[in-house]
Amino acid sequence: MVDILFIDDNYLYKNAPLPNKMDRANVLSVIQIEQFTTIQDVLGTCLYEHLEAAMLAQTLTADEEELIKLVKYLLALHTARALVIFTRTA
């Protein structure tokens, strides 16, 4: 499913408007789901898998590094949205 998370909960709380700390396991699960679904949909499977493999191998080019910065921020915002919806329904 996901070989490496593009962000962690610290990045999320630093860069996304979340009201309070939540259970870390739940947050990481939502990050994983959003990365696998939303980010893969935005990038396309081929580019997503390439970036994931390059991150694991630590072989990102300068352009890919810039793209990953944008992807991380997008992932944080989508994860925050999903967590807010989740807490409103809980």
C-alpha positions in Angstrom: 0.0 0.0 0.0 2.4 2.8 1.2 6.1 2.1 1.5 7.0 5.5 3.0 4.9 8.3 4.5 5.6 11.6 2.8 4.7 13.4 6.1 4.4 12.6 9.8 2.1 13.9 12.5 4.6 16.7 13.4 4.6 18.1 9.9 0.8 17.9 9.9 0.3 19.9 13.1 2.9 22.4 12.0 1.4 23.1 8.6 -2.3 22.4 8.8 -5.1 24.0 10.8 -6.0 21.3 13.3 -7.6 22.4 16.6 -5.9 19.9 18.9 -3.7 16.8 19.2 -5.3 13.5 18.3 -4.3 9.9 18.8 -1.0 9.5 16.9 -2.0 6.1 15.5 -5.2 7.4 14.1 -3.5 10.4 12.6 -0.8 8.3 10.9 -3.6 6.0 9.5 -5.4 8.9 8.0 -2.1 10.2 6.5 -1.5 6.8 5.0 -5.0 6.6 3.5 -4.9 10.2 2.1 -1.5 9.6 0.6 -2.5 6.4 -1.1 -5.8 7.7 -2.4 -5.8 11.4 -2.9 -2.1 12.0 -3.6 -1.9 9.0 -6.0 -5.0 10.3 -7.8 -3.5 13.8 -8.2 -0.1 12.6 -9.3 -1.0 9.5 -11.2 0.2 6.0 -10.2 3.4 6.0 -12.3 4.7 9.3 -10.9 3.5 8.5 -7.4 5.3 5.1 -7.4 8.4 6.8 -8.9 8.5 9.5 -6.2 7.9 6.9 -3.4 10.7 4.7 -4.7 13.1 7.7 -5.1 12.3 8.8 -1.6 13.1 5.4 -0.2 16.3 5.2 -2.2 17.1 8.9 -1.4 17.7 9.6 -5.1 15.3 12.5 -5.7 16.4 15.1 -8.2 16.2 18.8 -7.4 13.0 19.1 -9.4 11.5 16.1 -7.6 12.5 17.6 -4.2 10.5 20.8 -5.1 7.5 18.7 -6.2 7.7 16.7 -3.0 7.5 20.0 -1.0 4.2 20.8 -2.7 2.9 17.2 -2.4 3.7 17.2 1.4 1.7 20.4 1.9 -1.2 19.1 -0.2 -1.2 15.9 1.8 -1.2 17.8 5.1 -4.3 19.8 4.0 -6.2 16.8 2.7 -5.3 14.9 5.9 -6.5 17.8 8.1 -9.8 17.9 6.2 -10.3 14.2 6.6 -9.5 14.4 10.4 -11.9 17.3 10.9 -14.7 15.4 9.2 -13.8 12.3 11.3 -13.9 14.2 14.6 -17.2 15.9 13.7 -18.8 12.5 13.1 -17.3 10.8 16.1 
